[in-house]
Structure formats: C-alpha cells, structure tokens
Amino acid sequence: NTPKVLTISPAANSHVNRNSIISATLNSDVSWARMQVSRFGYGALPDTAVWNASTVTYRPSTLLTPGSQIVVVFDAKDADNQAIPRKEWVFYVKTD
C-alpha cells in the first residue's frame, strides 16, 4: 500500500474564513510530518503542525490575514518510515 495524502483542507484554490484550520489526512499513520504554511510574499507563519494517527493539523495562533494567499507545503513519513510524496497547495483568505 503506497502511502499518500487522501484529503486536504482547505481545498486547493478555495476561499476560506480567517480562522480556518489546515489539515491533511493520509491513508496510513504518520511517524513524522512537516507542514510549512506561508503567506505569499511574506514568508512562513509561526506555529507547527501536530499529528494524531493519520491526520496532520496546523492551527494558526492568530487569524489569517484577510485577502491573503496562503501556500502550504506538506511532507511526511508513514509508520514504516516511507516518505509520502510532497503535497503543495494554495488557498485564499476571504476579505470578510
């Protein structure tokens, strides 16, 4: 069974509220994960992703900036230490 990302949230190219949580769900448990979240043109946002079994979640400590473009780069390894193919996506924050 090849490890892979099954779902992402928010969906790519979607328009979301400022308090959105970012997550990825995989088809197997995670042993290591990194989710780099950045505001396009401004660099990485603080905070780190946490994981529980097969779901990795990034919860920003502050509201996302209205009208911004958010870029997510996700890397992980499954419980057998196999690399999961990198997943990258972009979404947009509503202007309220």
C-alpha positions, 0 to 999 in steps of 0.5 A: 500500500503506497502511502499518500495524502487522501484529503486536504483542507482547505481545498486547493484554490478555495476561499476560506474564513480567517480562522480556518484550520489546515489539515491533511489526512493520509491513508496510513499513520504518520511517524513524522510530518512537516507542514510549512504554511506561508503567506505569499510574499511574506514568508512562513507563519509561526506555529507547527503542525501536530499529528494524531494517527493519520491526520496532520493539523496546523492551527494558526495562533492568530487569524489569517490575514484577510485577502491573503494567499496562503501556500502550504507545503506538506511532507511526511513519513508513514509508520514504516518510515516511507516518505509520502510524496510532497503535497503543495497547495494554495488557498485564499483568505476571504476579505470578510 
